[in-house]
Structures are given as structure tokens and as C-alpha cells.
């Protein structure tokens, strides 16, 4: 990694009003919002080359792999919810898979290369381009922004610098080719310009040979060799035989007259939608109270822990019941104590971005290497970090439905979501943050439908519930909870670490929601101020001057 010290001058832009009709001499092309300014700018470039929302999403994903390496990358997995021309969304299951050589009986002691499942991101992006791209932008052009960012560098923003400060020592402790993420064994700081020449070479090869090379060509061979040399389980056969992503019917519920769609298993969309149903049942007035949000999240998260969807491929009848209004009523009448077993026990991180275009296409993408800086291991020749999705299986219990085993999908909290009103998309959103994804997406969806103000919904303090523990982003909100309410559910109040806070009362622990909403006939894009993100209005000038 090459570095130069400059003054950091990029200021995250929280939101933009985006008009979907002609405005003077400008024509609306689309809206993008993602976790880094550089990735959003990459998306803007593709819109200006006549790309559609899907083309833009591909360019953003590759750019995030360069500019937010702690969260996502070529070694991770990607989940997509896509609506074409305001039609009912399509869920694209881009799950990763455990390697064929994965042992059945093993303790939870995996480190480095053995923590990685077979990456899906590159295959998902290739699938999107081949099946849903506009045809106006070449694959090479979609990778060009990310290649330039890797070669020429990007300026490390405040939130990403905080992540380095918090987790950089773990990187330094690794002996597995992570030097490209450090600077002369020093942890990068805010304002550093980071260049990644090894990753640039890999991206150039992908630009020339596409995803085929990642799974069947030279890149695949280098991954397999690196795994073999360092005790990893991924083999060349795993990469050669990795399947194309599957298209699935999304899950959906009606909430206050709108249809809310989210990602089916192995993702967490059903818990997000269950929480929405519960909020609707609980709400007695026009505005959701904190107690109503807490109660809904408490019940939804504990339903997941005590009665998870055990079959990640055959779940239609189970979820039809769980997402019915009558089931939510039943849960409220039969409140249960919290579960002692939490399925998704690891603390993870992720990235999410949203895109809409002038043709009515919208796409919500959640991508991850699971833990901060993933497996803390990379190939010295390829420049990207492996993921840690092996951590999300259940160990030492081979009869458990989520037991570690070969060729299996890991249970996930990812919940990319799309809301439609009268058959047209009005909200696109998602978040990083492990189980906090569910809490963030359900709250913001409910509060946006309630007030039609996405800026307020995203920037106001959030709540997360885990087991019987309540985490308030704004400590003052805990004072409003009655002792009777806390006693009824035996709730404990806790405050998470504030090490990643960018500003008072807004903590990245509670997610990083990047959303686009239709309000009063205009599109509004917002980048969560808890991160380094940016939303961009993309317009084409029609002026002849």
C-alpha cells in the first residue's frame, strides 16, 4: 500500500432532493447512495454513460471493494433485491457456500483461511450484468472506476479511519498477506491516500476475462493454491463448480396500505417483515412509541432465535404462516421469555447501497465479508480479503439445522428491502450490522411509511433488541421507559461501544442505512451520517450552450 498525507476534505452529503422530471435544462437519470463517496461517484459515472440502475450497482459494488475493504470485497457474498420498471421485485440469492471438504464435527476454533466460504460476489455481479444490464455499458467500463481507485488511491474517510483504529491491530497480528491494507506496518489514518496495486491487477484481469477467471481461470488457481498452502478448505473444484445465483420470489407483507418486500432465507427478511407486522398491531396512534418498537423487536428477534426457519430452501408454508397478521396477533397474546440460544451469535459488518433510475428500475444490494476485515487473510497476488461466513454455522452439534457441513448456506441477517405503493417503488433501503440490520430496516421502514420523511427516519436515534437486552442509541430515551414495562419483559438496558461514533448520539453500531424514497413526487436520497457515505443526484444536461 502506498500512502501520502493530505488534508481530508470530503464531507459526507446526507441527502438530496431528486426530481424525476425535467428541470430546466437537466434530465433526471437516477439516484445513488452508498457507504463511500468514491463508490457513489463511480455509480454517477455509469449513469452518465447511459447505464441503468443495474449497471450502476455493479460499478458501485466493485468500487466499495476497493474503498471500504473492511466491509466487503471480491472475497465475500452479495444479496440483491431488484425491481424492474416498478414490477414486483426479484430476490437474487447470492449466498456463499461452505467448501466441499468442510468437516462435520469440529469445534468453533477456525482461524484465517478456514473461516472462509466460497465467495459469491463476482459471480453475482456478472449475473446481474448479463441478465439485467442495459447493454449500453461494457463490463470493462463498469470496472474502470474501481481499477482507477485501486491504482491511484482514495482518501481514507473519518468512519473508515475509526474502523482501522479499532480493528487494525488484528490486521497487524496476521501473517497472511495483509500488508497491502497497512502502511509500513502502520495502521492507516484519516486523510491517508490508500493505493492497492495487487487488487488493481486482479480487477484488470476481471475486466478482461470476467467472472469466468475468478471461478475457472488464473484467479481461481491462485485462490486454490493460497488455500492449500495455508490450510484453507476451498479447492479449485469448489470454485469450478460454484453455482450461479438463484432467483427467488421475495417475501412480502402489507403495511399501512403499502407492500414491503424483503430477502427470503437464508437472509433475515422474514424477521424484518415480522417486526413490521408486530409494530402495526401494537401501534395505537399515528406515531410509533419507543415501547412499541422495543416490544416488536423483542418478539421478532426472539421468534427467530427460538423458532428459526430451519429449512433454507423449502420455507414457503412456514413463512406464509409466520408472516400472517394472525400469527403476529398470536405472538402478542402469548409473549415468551427470551431464548438462551442465539443463532447468529457473531458480531459482523457489511455494506449496503441503493440505486434507482429514470426507467423505474430500483435495486437494493447488501454485500459483506462478514467480520471487520473478514478472515484477516488474503492471497499475496490478489489483494482482497477472504470472508468469515464459516463462523456463522453451529459447531459441535451435527444434528442442528445450521450445523457446519459441506456445501451449506450460512444463516444471515441481510435484509435488502423495497417498498411499493399502488404497484410503484417508493422506498429502497438496507443496512449493515448483523442482527442490527433487522432492527434498523424495520424501524426505518415503519417510520418512513408513517411520516414520509426519509431524512428524519434515517437520522433519528435507533433502538436494537437482543434477547432481553435493549440498546438505545440516545441514552436519554431510556428515561422514558416505565419501570412496569421493563419489569414486564425483564428488560436490561445497555449502551454499546461508542468507539465508531462520528457525531453525538449517532453510533455506527446501529447500522448504516442508505435509502432512496419517493416523497411528494420527488426522489430523496440519503446516506447514513453514521458512516462516510454519500448520496448523489445524477442529471444529464440538455443545454446547447
N, C-alpha and C positions, 0 to 999 in steps of 0.2 A: 504494500500500500504506500502510495506517495502522498505527501501532505504539504500544504503551505498554510500559513496562518493569515487569515484575513478577518476583517470585521464582519460579523454575521448581520445581514441586512434584510433577510427575507422575513416578512411579517405575515403570519397565517391570516388568511381572509376568512371570516366566519361565514358570511352568507352573501348571496347575490339575488336580486330580483331578476328573473329571466322571462322576457316576454316572448310568447310563442308565435307572434305575428310580426309582420314587417314593421320596423320602427325607423322612420325617416329613410335613410339610405342603407340600413342594415337588415339582413335576414337572419333570423334565429336558426342556428344549425344544431345546437344541443347544449347540454349541461353536464359537467363532470365534477365530482367531489371525491377526493381520496386522501390518504394519510400523509402524503408528502407533496409539496408544491411542484417538485420536479416531475412526479408521476402525473399530476393533473395537467401540467403543461404538455407532457407527451401526448395525453389524450386530446388536448386542444389542437396540436399539430395534425393529428389524424383527421379530426373533423374538418380542418381547413384543406385537407386533401380529398374531400368528398367521401370520407369514411362514414359508416353508420355507427350506432351505439356499440355493436358487437366488435367491430374493428377497433374502436377506441378502447374498449375494455381489455383487449389483448395487449395493446401497447401500454396501457396503464399497469397491467399485471407484470409485464417484463420490467418496466421502469421501477416498480416497487421492489422487485427482486434485487435491484441494484441499490436503491436509495433508502430502503428500510430492511436491511439484511437480518435484523434481529427478529423479524416477524414472519416473513415469507420468503420464497425463493424457488429456484428450479428444483430443489430437493424436497419440496413439500407437496401439499394437496390443495385442491381448489373445488369449491362448490358454487353452483350457478343457478340463479332463478332468472328466467328470461321471458319477457312478453314481447311478441312481435305484432306491431301495428295495433296495439291495445287489445290483442286477443288474450284468452286465458293463458296464464303463464305456463312455462315448461320448466320442470326441475331437471337439471343435469347433474347426476350423481358422479362427482369426480373424486370419490373416496380413494385413499391409498389402500394397499393390501399388505398383510404380513407375508414375509418370504416363505417359500415352499419348505425350507429347512428349519423353520421355527419349531423349537421343541414344545411338547405339550405340557410337560411337568418341569417347571423352572421357578426359581424364586425371583422376586422383584429386585434383582441386582444388576440389571442391564446398564451398560455404560457405552458411551461413544457410538461406534458404528452399529452395535447390536440394538440400539434404540430406534433404528430407522426402519420404517415400512418402505415399500416400493413407491417412489414418487409418482404422482399423477398430473401435476400442474402442466407440464409441457404438452402432454397428450390432450388434456382438456382444452388448452388454448388452440392447439392445432385443429381439434374437432370443431370448435366454435368458428374458426376462420373458414374451414372447408364447407361447413353446413349453413352458416348464418351470416358470414361476412358479406359486405356489399358487392364485392367483385371489383371495386374501384381502387383498392389499395393492395399492393403486393405484400406478401409475407415479409420480404426483406424490408419494406418501408415500415412495417409495424415494429420491427426490432431495431430500426435505426436509432430512435431516441435512447433506448436503453444501452445500446453499444456506445453511443457518444457519452452518456453519463458515466459508464464504466471506464472509458478511456480518458476523458477529460476531467472527470471528477464532479462531485456535488458537495455543497456546503452543508455540514452537519448542523441540523436544527436543534433547538433547545430540548425538546422532548426526547429525541433520539440520543442526544448527548447524555441526558439523565439516565436513559436505559443503559448506555455504555458505562456510566459511572456506577450504576447499581449492579450490573452483571458482568462487567469487563474482567474482573478478577477470575471468574470462571473460565473465560476465554484464555487468559494468560496461563492458567493451570493446565490447559490441554496441549498435548504434543502432536496433535493430528492436523497439521496444515492449516492453522487458523491465523497465521502471521499476516495474511492479506487483510484481516479485519482489525489489526493493531498497527501501531506506528512505532517501529523500532522497539517493539515490546512495550510500548506505552499505550494507554487507553486513550482513544480519540476524544477530543473536547469540542464543545460548541464553537463553531466558526472554522474548524478544520476543513480543508478540502480533501475529500477521500477519493482516491483512484483505485480501480480494481482491474489490473491488466489481465490476470488469469481469467476472470469472469468475462471480460471483453472478448477474449479469444473464443470462449465457449459460445457466447452469444453470436459471434460472427459465424461460427460453424453451424449453429442452429438456423441462422438466417439463410445460409446456403443450402443446407441439407434437410432442414425442417425437423419435425419431431422424430422422424424415422431414425435419425442419427442418435438421438437420446436413448432409444429403446432397441435399436438393431445395428447401430454403426459404431464409429470410433468412440463417441462419448459413452455409449453403453459398455464398451470394452474397458474403458478407463474406470468407470464406476465399479464394475465387477472385480477388476484387478485390485482396486483400492480396498474393497470389502474383503477380498480374500487375504490380502496382506495384513489386515488389521482385525481379523476375527469377526467381521460382519457376516450376516446371513444372506444378503441379497446376491444373487448369482446372475450370470448372463442369461440363463433360461428364464429367470423371473422377469427380467426386462424384456426379453424377446416375446414372452407370452402375456405381457400385461395387457388387459382388455381395454377396448375403447370405452369411454364413459357412457353410462346408460341414461336414456331419457325416461323420466318418471312423471306421473301425474302429481302435481303439488298437493299438499294438504291445504284445507281452507275452512274458514268459519265466517259467518256473517256477524259483524259487529257494528251496531248502531246504523244499520242500513247500508254498510259497505262490506265488500268481500275482501278478506285478508288472506293472502296466500303465503305459505312458507315451506321450507325444505323438509321432505319426508326423511325417515330413517335411511342411513344411520345418523342423520342430523337431528338437531333439537327443536325443529319447527313445531312439533306437536305439543311440547311443553309451553312454548311461546303462545300458541293459539289457545291452549287450555287456560293459561293465565289470563288471556283476554276475555274468555268466556266467564271466568270467575269474577273479574273486575266488573263486567257488565251486570252480572247477577247481584253483586254486592252494592253497586252504586245506587244510591237513593236520590241524589241530587244531580245537578248539571256538572259538578266538578268532583273528580275523584279525590278522596281524602287519603292521607298517608296511611291511616289504619286500614283502609280498603285495599290499597296497593300491597301492604305488608301481608295481609291475610290471604290475598290471591296468590302472591308469590310463595308464601309459606306452604300453601296447599299444593300448588302446582309442582314446586321443586320436590316436595316430599312424595307426591304421587310418582314422580319419575324414579326416586330412589327406592320406594317400597314396591312399586308395581311397574317396572320398566317394560318397554316393548321388547320382548325377548327375541323375537324373530325379525331381523333387519331387512328381510326381503318379502316376507308374507305377513302383512300387518293391516290390510285393508279393513277387515271386520273389527279388529281390536280398536283401531283408531276411529272408525266410524262411531263406535260406542263412546270412547273417551272424549271425543270432540263434540258430542251431542250436548245440547243445552240441559237435557235431563240428567246427564252424568254430572255436570257441574253442580246442579241443584242437590244431587245425592251427596256429593263430596262436602258441600256446605252443611248438610244436615248430619253428616257422620264424620265430624272432624277427628283426625287421628293424630297421635303423637308422632314426633319426627322419627325418621329412620336412623338406625345406628350405622347402616351401610350406605356409603355414598358411591355411586357408580363411577362418576367422573371425578376421581379423587385428586388428580394432578392440577397444579396451577399452570395454566397455559397462556399463550398470547397468539395473536392473529392479526390480520389486516382486513379491512372491508372497504369497498368503494362502490359507488353507484353512478350510472350513466343513463341519460335519456337523449333522444334525438328528435328532430322535427317530423319524422315519419311515424311517430307513435311507438317506436321501439324503446324498451327500457330493460336494463339489466342490473341485477344486484349480485355482486361477487364477493365471496369470503374465501380467503386463501391463507395458508398457515404452514409453518414448520413446527408448530405446536408449542414448544417451550421457547423462552427468550434465547436467541442464538441456537435454537434447535439442539442437535446432538453434540454441539461443541466440536464437531469434526467435519473435515472437508477433504476432497482429493486435492493434492498439491497442483494438479494440472488443470482442474476445472473451476475452482474458485467459488463454489457455492456450498452452503451448509446442508447437511442431512437433517431430516426431521426426527421427532421423538414420539411418533404415534404408537410405537410398541408399548410405551408407558401407560397407555390408556386401556390396556387389556387387564383382565383379572388374573392374578397369579396364584399358584398353589391350590387351585380349585377347578380341576379339569371338567367338572360337570356343570360349572356355571355357564350360562348362555353367552357371556362375554369373556370366557376363558381364553387365554393366549393359546393360539394354534395356527397352523399354516393357512394361507390364502383366506384370511378373515378381514372383515372391515372393523375398524375401531369405532366405538360409540362416540358421538360428537355432540357438541352444543351449538354448532354453527346454525344460524337461522337467517339467511338472506330472505328478505320478505318484500312483497309488493301488495299494495292496496289498490283496489279498483272501485269506482263509483259509476253506476249506470254503464258498466262494461268498458270503462276507460281508466287507464292508470292515473292515479292521483298522488301516490306516495311510493318511493323506492328507498329501502334502507337496510341496514345490517350493522353489526358491531363485532369487534374482537373481544376477548376477555373470558374464555372458558365458560362456566355456567353463568357468569355475569352477562354474557350475551343475551340469554333468555330474559333476564330481569330488565336489561336496557331496552331491548327491542319491543317487548310487550308494553312497558311503561310509555315509551315514546309514541308507539302506535296508538295506544288508547288516548293519550293526552293530545295528540295531533287531531284525531278524529273528533275529540271533544271541543277543541278550541281553534283548529285550523291555523295554527301559528307554529311553524316548524322551528323557527329561531328560538322561541320560548321553550318549546318541548325539549330541544336538544341541550340548551344551555342551563336549564334549571337543575338543581341538585337531584340526585337519584338515590334509589334505595335498592339494596340487594339483600336477599334472604337465603341463608344456607343452613339447612337443618333447622334448629330453633334459634339461630343467631341472626340478628338484624344489623346491617351495616348502613348507617345514614351518611351520605356524602356531606350534608350540612349538619354538624353536631347539634345546632340549635333545634333542629327538627325533633330530636329525641325528647325534648322537653314537652312537646305537645301530646305525647302518648300517655294515656291514662294508666295508672297502676293496675286497674281492673283488666285492661286489655293485655298488658304484659303478663299478668298472672294467669289469665285465661289460656294463653298459649305457651306459658312457661318460657317466655322470650328473653334472650340475653342481648344486650346492646354492646356492640364493639365498633372500634374505629380501625380501618386498615392502615397500612403504612402510607405515609404522605411523601415518600421519597421521590415519587414521579410527578408531583403536582407542579403545574405550570403557573397557576394563579390561585388565589384564595378561594376555597370552597369547591373547586373543580379538580377532581382527582382521576387520573387515568385508570385507576383500579376499576372504575365503574364503566369502562368501555371507551370506544372511540367511534361514535355513530356518524357515518357520512350518508346524508339523506338528501333527497330531492323531492319537493312537494308542489302540487298544483294548488295555488291559493288565489281566489278572485280572478281566475283566468290566466294567471301568470305562474311560471315555474320559479320556485325558490330553491336554491341550492345552499347547503350548509356543511361546513367542515367542523367537526367537533373541536372546540377550543381546548380540549384536554390533550390534544396531540399537535403535531406540526402541520396538519393538513391544510388544504386549500380547495375552495370551490371556484369554478371558472364559468363565466358566460361566454359562449362561443357564437360569434356572429360573423357573417360574411358581408363585406362592404359591397354595395351595389353602385357606389359613386363612380362617375366617369371623370371626376376631377383629377 
